[in-house]
Amino acid sequence: MSRITTKFAGQTSPRGKMAARLLIAISSIVVTAIPAAAQLVFSSDCRNHQPIAVAPPQNAILFTKQPVPHPNGTASVFAINGLDTYVIPAGANSCVVAAPHANDNYCFIARNDNTIDGVGFAPIQNPGGLTACQ
């Protein structure tokens, strides 16, 4: 493991060592506190589906081909209640569905590249300028 130290006039500061240890400890806590990304598994018959609740301030859903990055191929997600199909286009890792149904169930129904093993999703507040799902 590399040592992180600060030097002043050629001396290693005890304060620098303490700061480095604190930074490493905080980083470890943050990494373990972040939940695993939600993911839709491939299910061509839609038997495997998941609800995605979109509640304010979220107003969109971000879909991402897994594993990331994955610009090749397309992946299609079906909204069961809304009867809409959203396609993450080739050349893009992800896309946004603006103003989806507030509480719908979604399934990952089609792919044209078998290395796409899932579709990640997250309700987001749409900042604009993101690739729209087709």
Summary of the structure (lengths in Angstrom):
residues: 134
radius of gyration: 20.8
end to end distance: 46.5
largest distance: 68.5
contacts: 355
relative contact order: 0.23
helix: 15%
strand: 38%
